[in-house]
Amino acid sequence: MVKVKICGLMRPQDIEAVNTAGADFAGFVFAPSRHQVTLATALALRAHLSPAIPAVGVFVDESVDDILAAYQAGAIDIAQLHGKSTPKEIAKLQAAGLKVIQVFERQAIDPTSRADYVMVDSGKGSGQVLDWQPMPHFSQPLILAGGLTPANVGQASRIVNPDIVDVSSGVETHQMKDPIKINAFIKNAREEYVL
């Protein structure tokens, strides 16, 4: 069954919605963006997140030390790396106990990536739909992101066959997370695999 990551969580009610809907991963954005949170905010939100849901920190070209600081503070379990991540940096994060998602945006995917997960995205939270097509096989779990909504996640899952789907703005109303859309997204993402 496809798993679901809800990203860009910023408020206590976002955490409540994710817990209630039973998401598989929760994302906190540390990179500059509309969804950016501070470490203190991420820690406060994490305190209310179900222990069964791993927290993912989203970073863009951040230093290994800063990423590890968020991990060691207890804010995250997984680092999602946008931008240029070297195999050495990924290995250093993993050696500290952190799991790593390496993100590839529209460019050729590196099949030699040593990350724990590989994500294919249309851009850093751009909300643009990725050109869905069957992806090459990876040894790691594949995460599909980019323009997903409750209306299209089922079709995207059928075409791409990802292990995990990732959404942020696609489950928002007036730029705030919408519990009804979060529920619908998770239901529609998983439904395709039940049929």
C-alpha positions as CSV (number, residue, x, y, z in Angstrom):
1,M,0.0,0.0,0.0
2,V,1.3,3.4,-0.9
3,K,2.4,5.6,2.1
4,V,1.6,9.3,2.5
5,K,3.8,12.2,3.6
6,I,2.0,15.4,4.5
7,C,4.6,18.3,4.3
8,G,4.7,21.9,5.3
9,L,3.1,21.5,8.7
10,M,3.1,24.8,10.6
11,R,0.3,24.8,13.3
12,P,-0.9,22.6,16.1
13,Q,-4.1,22.0,14.1
14,D,-2.0,20.7,11.2
15,I,-0.5,18.1,13.5
16,E,-3.9,17.1,14.8
17,A,-5.2,16.6,11.2
18,V,-2.2,14.5,10.3
19,N,-2.5,12.4,13.5
20,T,-6.3,11.9,13.0
21,A,-6.0,11.0,9.3
22,G,-3.1,8.5,9.9
23,A,-0.4,9.9,7.7
24,D,2.8,7.9,7.4
25,F,5.2,10.8,7.5
26,A,5.0,14.5,8.6
27,G,7.2,17.2,7.1
28,F,8.6,20.3,8.6
29,V,10.2,22.8,6.2
30,F,13.4,24.5,7.5
31,A,14.3,25.9,4.1
32,P,13.2,29.5,3.3
33,S,9.6,29.2,1.9
34,R,6.0,30.0,2.8
35,H,6.0,26.9,5.0
36,Q,9.3,27.6,6.8
37,V,9.3,26.9,10.6
38,T,12.0,27.5,13.2
39,L,13.6,24.7,15.1
40,A,11.7,25.8,18.2
41,T,8.4,25.6,16.3
42,A,9.2,22.2,14.9
43,L,10.1,20.9,18.3
44,A,6.8,22.2,19.8
45,L,4.8,20.6,16.9
46,R,6.8,17.4,17.1
47,A,5.7,17.1,20.8
48,H,2.1,16.6,19.6
49,L,2.9,14.4,16.7
50,S,1.9,10.7,17.0
51,P,5.1,8.7,18.0
52,A,4.2,6.3,15.1
53,I,4.7,9.1,12.5
54,P,8.3,9.9,11.6
55,A,9.1,13.6,11.2
56,V,10.9,14.7,8.1
57,G,13.0,18.0,7.9
58,V,13.1,19.7,4.5
59,F,16.5,21.4,3.8
60,V,17.9,23.1,0.7
61,D,21.7,23.2,0.6
62,E,21.9,23.3,4.3
63,S,25.1,22.4,6.2
64,V,25.5,18.9,7.6
65,D,26.0,20.4,11.1
66,D,22.7,22.4,10.9
67,I,20.8,19.3,9.7
68,L,22.3,17.2,12.5
69,A,21.4,19.9,15.1
70,A,17.7,19.6,14.2
71,Y,18.0,15.8,14.4
72,Q,19.9,15.8,17.7
73,A,17.4,18.3,19.2
74,G,14.7,15.6,18.5
75,A,12.8,17.6,15.8
76,I,13.3,15.1,13.0
77,D,14.0,11.5,12.1
78,I,14.6,11.9,8.4
79,A,16.3,14.7,6.4
80,Q,14.9,15.6,3.0
81,L,17.7,17.1,0.9
82,H,17.0,19.5,-2.0
83,G,19.8,21.0,-3.9
84,K,23.3,19.5,-4.2
85,S,24.0,16.8,-1.8
86,T,27.3,14.9,-2.1
87,P,27.5,11.2,-1.3
88,K,30.0,12.2,1.5
89,E,27.4,14.5,3.1
90,I,24.7,11.9,2.9
91,A,27.0,9.3,4.4
92,K,27.8,11.6,7.3
93,L,24.1,12.2,8.1
94,Q,23.4,8.5,7.9
95,A,26.4,7.7,10.1
96,A,24.8,9.9,12.8
97,G,21.7,7.8,12.6
98,L,19.6,10.0,10.4
99,K,17.7,8.6,7.4
100,V,18.0,10.6,4.2
101,I,15.7,11.4,1.3
102,Q,17.6,12.7,-1.8
103,V,15.4,14.8,-4.0
104,F,15.8,15.0,-7.8
105,E,13.9,17.8,-9.5
106,R,13.1,17.0,-13.1
107,Q,16.7,16.3,-14.0
108,A,18.1,12.9,-14.5
109,I,17.9,10.8,-11.4
110,D,21.1,9.4,-10.1
111,P,20.6,5.7,-9.8
112,T,23.7,5.4,-7.7
113,S,22.3,7.6,-4.9
114,R,23.1,6.1,-1.5
115,A,20.2,7.9,0.2
116,D,17.6,5.8,2.1
117,Y,14.8,7.2,-0.1
118,V,14.7,8.8,-3.5
119,M,12.2,11.6,-4.3
120,V,11.2,12.8,-7.7
121,D,9.7,16.3,-7.5
122,S,8.7,19.0,-10.0
123,G,10.4,21.7,-7.9
124,K,10.8,22.8,-4.2
125,G,7.2,23.0,-3.2
126,S,6.3,24.5,-6.5
127,G,2.9,22.8,-6.7
128,Q,3.5,22.1,-10.4
129,V,2.5,18.7,-11.6
130,L,5.4,16.4,-12.5
131,D,5.3,14.7,-15.9
132,W,4.1,11.3,-14.6
133,Q,5.7,8.4,-16.2
134,P,6.9,5.0,-15.0
135,M,10.2,5.5,-13.2
136,P,13.3,3.4,-13.3
137,H,13.5,0.8,-10.6
138,F,15.4,1.8,-7.5
139,S,16.6,-0.3,-4.6
140,Q,15.3,2.5,-2.3
141,P,11.7,3.5,-1.8
142,L,10.5,6.0,-4.4
143,I,8.7,9.1,-3.2
144,L,6.5,11.0,-5.8
145,A,5.9,14.7,-5.2
146,G,4.9,17.7,-7.2
147,G,1.4,19.1,-7.8
148,L,-0.4,16.2,-6.2
149,T,-4.0,16.7,-4.9
150,P,-6.8,14.5,-3.6
151,A,-8.2,14.5,-7.2
152,N,-5.1,13.3,-9.0
153,V,-3.1,11.2,-6.5
154,G,-4.8,8.0,-7.4
155,Q,-4.0,8.4,-11.1
156,A,-0.4,9.4,-10.3
157,S,0.0,6.4,-8.1
158,R,-1.2,4.0,-10.8
159,I,1.1,5.5,-13.5
160,V,4.3,6.0,-11.4
161,N,3.8,3.2,-8.8
162,P,5.6,5.1,-6.0
163,D,6.2,3.7,-2.5
164,I,5.3,7.1,-1.0
165,V,3.4,10.1,-2.2
166,D,4.1,13.6,-0.8
167,V,1.8,16.6,-0.7
168,S,1.9,20.1,0.8
169,S,-0.1,22.9,-1.0
170,G,-2.3,20.3,-2.6
171,V,-4.1,19.7,0.8
172,E,-4.6,23.4,1.6
173,T,-7.4,25.9,1.5
174,H,-6.5,29.6,1.6
175,Q,-2.8,28.5,2.1
176,M,-3.6,26.6,5.3
177,K,-3.7,22.9,5.8
178,D,-7.3,21.6,5.4
179,P,-8.2,18.5,7.4
180,I,-10.9,17.4,4.9
181,K,-8.4,17.6,2.1
182,I,-5.8,15.7,4.1
183,N,-8.3,12.9,4.8
184,A,-9.4,12.8,1.2
185,F,-5.8,12.7,-0.1
186,I,-4.8,9.8,2.2
187,K,-8.0,7.9,1.4
188,N,-7.6,8.4,-2.4
189,A,-3.8,7.5,-2.3
190,R,-4.5,4.2,-0.6
191,E,-7.7,3.3,-2.3
192,E,-6.1,2.6,-5.6
193,Y,-4.1,-0.2,-4.0
194,V,-7.1,-1.8,-2.4
195,L,-9.1,-2.3,-5.6
